[in-house]
Amino acid sequence: MKFTRMLPALLTRTDVVLEIRDSRLPLTSINRTLEGALRKWRAERGWSPHDPTLRVSANSPCERIIVFNKSDQVPEWGMEPFRQSMSARFPGQQFMFASLHKPRHIRQLNQSLVNIAKEYPHNTELNVLVIGMPNVGKSTLLNALRNMGIQGPTPKAFQTSAQPGLTRALSTRLKLSLEPPVYAFDTPGVMLPYLGQGQTGAERGVKLALIAGIKEGMYDMETLSAYLLYRLNVLNPISPAYLTLLPQGSAPTVDLEEFLTLLAKRMGMVRRGEGFDLSRAAAYFVRWWREDGATIYAQSTISSPSQEVKEGPDFQIHHPANSLFPFAIRPGICGWGFDLQWSMNPGEVLTTAVVQQKMDGCIGEYLQRVEREESDEDAISPTQRKKRAMIEEKRRRAAKWSHLKT
């Protein structure tokens, strides 16, 4: 990809890499194809390649900040445990959550950049390179930082869109702070070159499609709706967020056709002479999730205090003083966002320590899976495989021609 080839040269004039990921997919939105260039950049700036916390020489800034954007769309109870787990797994990187709806988040990020600039008073300016996958909110976040860092009315510097791919080229420098001078470059979203094979690759693609990280049309709405329904039932089996869409008194369901029929009935989506319009209902469900549903899920607890839930072999209600909040445990699975899912036992209490332990296990499993994929020769796309074969054939011919000349 063009930007991937440009990255090493861009890093030579970069002081801070600001990597934007999506809070809803904090692991899936990692683009590991950039890691090699970033490691080399840190090594050239004096960081030890063996100890990411040790800097041998510090003549100029060299920091990597990971921002999990759109944090208003995940429950707050999981943010700090996840941040702690990631900090332990990736020393030398700074992690923070941000939401445009919470000015203090933007203020904290702006202050972090200003503080880095002040640590190097001999530098005339601080240059920030903003990277990330498509539609994680890079341009929108930069506009917010500009408004926060420069007093008075400031024009919107970058165009933004709900669809991926609007930023197609490296931007001109954008001033984020006057004193000390801080500038930023916006970059095109860099998609993974290959989502993977089998169920893992398919699930990864559906997740990205649900946050509009992949252009419309690559997945049909019924497929996206089926996965979304499954995930919302995992996240809150007693009172899933989608119940606000259905007729009053509706119960949770795992049946997609039943769900879409109830939704079409509630919204009056009828095809003349054919009954309820389930395709239209599926598209509405996905659009609702992108615009409002994730926020509704984030603001809800696992168990609604106003809802009567009978205890039994499938559900147990707990209100322990050391829990993060009153919640219901279903023996089986629990989760946070669409990337983290873990087993729960009857009577288990979701304290901060327990949640961090569960999340750390999820992160470890993810890293192991990615390492297996990267070491597997079959874990490349057919296009990449064909390209490798062409390169190898050119090398073979060049070697043969060189041998004939001698």
C-alpha positions in Angstrom: 0.0 0.0 0.0 1.2 3.5 -0.8 1.0 4.9 2.7 2.8 1.9 4.2 5.7 2.5 1.8 5.7 6.2 2.7 5.6 5.6 6.5 9.4 5.2 7.2 10.2 8.5 5.5 7.3 10.2 7.3 8.6 9.0 10.7 12.0 10.7 10.2 10.3 14.0 10.8 7.8 12.7 13.4 8.1 13.3 17.1 4.8 11.7 18.3 2.8 8.9 16.7 -0.8 9.2 17.6 -2.5 5.9 16.8 -6.3 6.0 16.8 -8.2 2.8 17.4 -11.9 2.2 17.9 -13.1 1.5 21.5 -15.8 -0.8 20.2 -13.1 -3.0 18.5 -10.0 -2.2 20.6 -8.1 -5.3 19.3 -9.5 -5.7 15.8 -8.7 -2.1 15.0 -5.0 -2.8 15.6 -3.0 -2.7 12.3 0.1 -4.8 12.9 1.4 -4.1 9.4 2.8 -0.8 10.7 4.7 -2.3 13.7 8.0 -2.9 11.9 8.4 0.7 10.8 7.4 2.0 14.3 9.9 -0.3 16.0 12.7 0.9 13.7 11.7 4.5 14.4 11.9 4.1 18.1 15.3 2.3 17.8 16.7 5.2 15.7 15.5 7.7 18.3 17.4 6.0 21.1 14.9 3.5 22.6 16.3 0.1 23.4 15.1 -2.7 21.1 15.3 -5.1 24.0 13.6 -3.1 26.7 10.8 -0.8 25.4 10.9 1.2 28.7 14.6 2.0 28.4 15.8 5.0 26.4 19.5 5.1 25.8 19.6 8.6 24.3 16.9 11.3 24.3 17.9 14.1 22.0 14.4 14.6 20.5 10.9 13.5 21.3 9.8 10.0 20.4 6.5 8.9 21.9 3.7 6.6 20.8 0.2 7.3 22.1 -2.7 4.9 21.5 -6.1 6.6 21.7 -9.2 4.4 21.9 -11.7 6.8 20.3 -15.5 6.8 20.6 -15.3 5.7 24.2 -18.9 6.8 24.8 -19.9 3.7 22.9 -18.5 1.2 25.4 -19.3 0.8 29.1 -17.1 2.9 31.4 -16.6 0.0 33.9 -14.2 -1.8 31.4 -12.0 1.2 30.4 -9.5 1.3 33.2 -9.1 -2.5 33.5 -8.5 -2.7 29.7 -6.1 0.2 29.8 -4.1 -1.4 32.6 -3.9 -4.7 30.8 -2.7 -3.1 27.6 -0.1 -1.0 29.5 1.3 -4.2 31.1 1.3 -6.0 27.7 2.9 -3.1 25.7 5.3 -1.1 27.9 6.6 2.0 26.3 3.2 2.9 24.8 0.7 5.3 26.4 -3.0 4.3 26.3 -6.0 6.5 26.8 -9.7 6.6 26.0 -11.4 9.6 24.3 -14.8 10.7 23.3 -15.7 13.9 21.4 -18.7 14.2 23.8 -16.4 14.6 26.8 -14.3 17.7 26.5 -12.1 16.6 29.4 -10.8 13.7 27.2 -9.8 16.1 24.5 -8.2 18.5 27.0 -6.2 15.6 28.5 -4.9 14.5 25.1 -4.0 18.1 24.2 -2.2 18.6 27.5 -0.2 15.3 26.9 1.0 16.6 23.6 1.9 20.0 25.1 3.7 18.4 28.0 5.9 16.3 25.6 6.8 19.5 23.6 7.7 21.3 26.9 10.1 18.5 27.8 12.3 19.5 24.8 12.4 23.3 24.9 15.3 23.3 22.4 13.0 21.9 19.7 11.3 24.6 17.7 8.1 22.5 17.3 6.5 19.1 17.9 5.3 17.1 14.9 2.5 14.5 15.4 1.7 11.8 12.9 -1.9 10.5 13.2 -2.4 6.9 12.0 -5.2 4.3 12.2 -7.6 2.2 10.3 -10.5 3.7 8.3 -13.4 5.4 10.1 -11.9 5.3 13.6 -12.4 9.1 13.8 -8.9 10.5 13.1 -9.9 13.6 11.3 -12.7 14.4 13.7 -10.4 14.0 16.7 -7.8 16.3 15.1 -10.5 19.0 14.5 -11.5 18.7 18.2 -7.8 19.0 19.3 -7.4 22.1 17.1 -10.4 23.7 18.7 -9.2 22.9 22.2 -5.6 24.0 21.6 -6.2 27.3 19.8 -8.3 29.9 21.5 -11.0 31.7 19.6 -13.0 30.5 16.6 -11.1 28.1 14.4 -12.3 26.8 11.0 -13.0 23.1 10.6 -9.6 21.9 9.2 -10.5 18.4 7.9 -13.6 17.1 6.2 -15.2 14.2 8.0 -17.6 11.4 7.0 -19.5 8.5 8.5 -18.2 6.4 5.7 -14.6 5.2 5.4 -12.1 6.4 2.9 -12.7 10.2 2.8 -9.1 11.0 3.7 -7.2 9.7 0.7 -3.8 11.4 1.0 -1.4 12.8 3.6 -2.8 16.1 4.8 -0.9 19.4 5.1 0.3 20.3 8.6 -2.4 21.3 11.0 -1.5 23.5 14.0 -2.9 22.1 17.3 -1.1 24.5 19.7 0.4 28.0 19.4 2.7 27.8 22.5 4.5 25.5 22.4 4.0 25.0 18.6 2.4 21.6 17.9 1.6 20.4 14.4 -0.2 17.3 13.2 -0.5 15.3 9.9 -3.7 13.4 9.2 -3.2 10.2 7.1 -5.5 7.9 5.1 -7.0 5.0 7.0 -4.8 2.0 6.5 -6.8 -1.2 6.3 -5.4 -4.7 7.0 -4.1 -6.1 3.8 -5.9 -9.4 4.5 -8.6 -10.1 7.1 -7.7 -13.8 7.4 -9.2 -17.1 6.4 -12.1 -19.1 7.7 -14.3 -18.1 10.6 -11.7 -15.8 12.1 -11.4 -13.7 9.0 -15.1 -13.7 8.4 -15.8 -12.5 11.9 -13.1 -9.8 11.7 -14.7 -8.5 8.5 -18.2 -8.4 10.0 -17.0 -6.5 13.0 -15.3 -3.9 10.9 -18.4 -3.6 8.7 -20.6 -3.0 11.7 -18.6 0.1 12.7 -18.5 1.2 9.0 -14.8 0.5 8.8 -15.4 -1.3 5.5 -17.3 0.2 2.6 -21.0 -0.6 2.2 -21.9 -3.6 0.0 -19.1 -6.0 1.1 -21.5 -7.7 3.5 -25.3 -8.0 3.3 -27.4 -6.5 6.0 -28.9 -9.8 7.1 -25.4 -11.2 7.9 -24.5 -8.1 9.9 -27.8 -8.2 11.7 -27.3 -11.8 12.7 -23.9 -11.1 14.2 -25.1 -7.9 15.9 -28.1 -9.8 17.5 -25.7 -12.5 18.7 -23.3 -10.0 20.2 -25.9 -7.9 22.0 -27.3 -11.0 23.6 -23.8 -11.9 24.8 -23.2 -8.5 26.2 -26.5 -8.3 28.1 -28.6 -11.5 28.0 -31.3 -10.2 30.3 -32.0 -6.7 28.9 -30.1 -6.4 25.6 -30.0 -2.9 24.1 -32.1 -3.8 21.1 -35.3 -4.3 23.3 -35.8 -0.5 23.0 -36.6 -1.1 19.3 -39.2 -3.8 19.7 -42.9 -3.7 20.8 -43.3 -3.2 24.5 -43.1 -6.4 26.5 -40.9 -8.2 23.9 -38.5 -10.7 25.4 -34.8 -11.2 24.2 -34.5 -13.6 21.3 -31.7 -15.4 19.5 -33.8 -16.0 16.4 -33.0 -13.5 13.7 -36.2 -13.9 11.7 -38.3 -13.5 14.8 -36.4 -10.4 15.8 -36.6 -8.8 12.4 -40.3 -9.5 12.2 -40.9 -7.8 15.6 -38.8 -4.9 14.5 -40.6 -4.5 11.1 -43.9 -4.8 12.9 -42.9 -2.0 15.4 -41.7 0.3 12.6 -44.4 -0.4 10.2 -42.1 -1.9 7.5 -44.4 -3.8 5.2 -44.0 -4.9 1.6 -47.2 -4.6 -0.3 -48.7 -8.1 -0.7 -45.6 -9.8 0.8 -45.8 -9.1 4.6 -43.1 -7.6 6.7 -40.0 -6.2 5.0 -37.2 -8.0 6.8 -34.5 -6.7 4.6 -35.4 -3.1 5.4 -35.6 -4.0 9.1 -32.1 -5.5 8.9 -30.7 -2.3 7.4 -32.5 -0.2 10.0 -31.1 -2.4 12.8 -27.5 -1.9 11.6 -28.0 1.8 11.1 -29.5 2.1 14.6 -26.4 0.4 16.0 -24.0 2.7 14.3 -25.9 5.9 15.2 -27.5 5.3 18.6 -27.4 1.6 19.7 -23.8 1.4 20.8 -24.3 4.4 23.1 -27.5 2.9 24.5 -25.6 -0.3 25.2 -22.7 1.6 26.9 -25.0 3.5 29.2 -27.0 0.4 30.3 -26.0 -2.0 33.1 -26.1 -5.7 32.7 -29.2 -5.8 34.9 -31.7 -3.1 34.9 -32.8 -2.2 38.5 -36.4 -1.7 37.3 -36.6 -5.1 35.7 -37.8 -8.2 37.6 -35.6 -11.2 37.0 -36.3 -14.5 38.6 -33.4 -16.4 40.0 -32.9 -19.9 38.9 -30.4 -22.3 37.3 -29.8 -20.0 34.4 -29.5 -16.6 36.1 -28.4 -15.4 39.6 -28.7 -11.8 40.7 -25.9 -10.3 42.9 -25.5 -7.0 44.5 -22.1 -7.3 46.3 -20.5 -4.2 47.8 -17.2 -4.9 46.0 -18.8 -5.4 42.5 -18.4 -2.7 39.8 -22.2 -2.5 39.7 -25.3 -4.7 40.4 -25.3 -7.3 37.7 -26.7 -10.6 36.6 -24.5 -13.6 35.9 -25.4 -16.1 33.3 -23.2 -19.1 33.6 -21.3 -19.2 30.3 -20.1 -16.0 28.7 -19.8 -12.3 29.3 -18.1 -9.5 27.4 -17.1 -5.9 26.9 -17.3 -4.4 23.4 -17.2 -6.8 20.5 -13.6 -8.0 21.0 -13.5 -9.2 24.6 -15.5 -12.2 25.7 -14.8 -14.4 28.7 -16.3 -17.2 30.8 -18.3 -16.5 33.9 -19.1 -18.9 36.8 -22.2 -18.7 38.9 -21.7 -16.4 41.8 -18.6 -14.8 40.3 -18.2 -11.1 41.2 -17.1 -8.6 38.6 -14.6 -6.6 40.6 -12.1 -4.4 38.8 -9.3 -7.0 39.5 -11.4 -9.8 38.1 -12.3 -7.8 35.0 -8.7 -6.9 34.3 -7.7 -10.6 34.7 -10.4 -11.7 32.3 -9.4 -9.0 29.8 -5.8 -9.8 30.0 -6.6 -13.4 29.1 -8.6 -12.1 26.1 -5.7 -10.0 25.0 -3.2 -12.8 25.4 -5.4 -15.1 23.3 -5.7 -12.5 20.6 -2.0 -12.0 20.4 -1.3 -15.7 20.2 -3.9 -16.1 17.4 -2.4 -13.2 15.4 1.1 -14.6 15.8 -0.1 -18.0 14.5 -1.7 -16.3 11.5 1.4 -14.3 10.7 3.6 -17.4 10.8 1.2 -19.4 8.7 2.1 -19.4 5.0 -1.5 -19.9 4.1 -2.6 -16.8 6.1 -2.1 -14.5 3.1 -4.6 -13.4 0.4 -4.5 -15.1 -3.0 -3.4 -11.8 -4.5 -0.4 -11.6 -2.1 0.4 -15.2 -2.8 0.4 -14.5 -6.6 2.5 -11.4 -6.1 5.1 -13.4 -4.1 5.2 -16.0 -6.8 5.8 -13.3 -9.5 8.6 -11.8 -7.5 10.2 -15.2 -7.0 10.0 -16.0 -10.7 11.7 -12.7 -11.6 14.5 -13.5 -9.1 14.9 -16.9 -10.7 15.0 -15.5 -14.2 17.5 -12.8 -13.2 19.7 -15.4 -11.6 19.6 -17.6 -14.7 20.4 -14.7 -17.0 23.3 -13.6 -14.8 24.6 -17.2 -14.9 24.4 -17.3 -18.7 26.3 -14.0 -19.0 29.1 -15.3 -16.9 
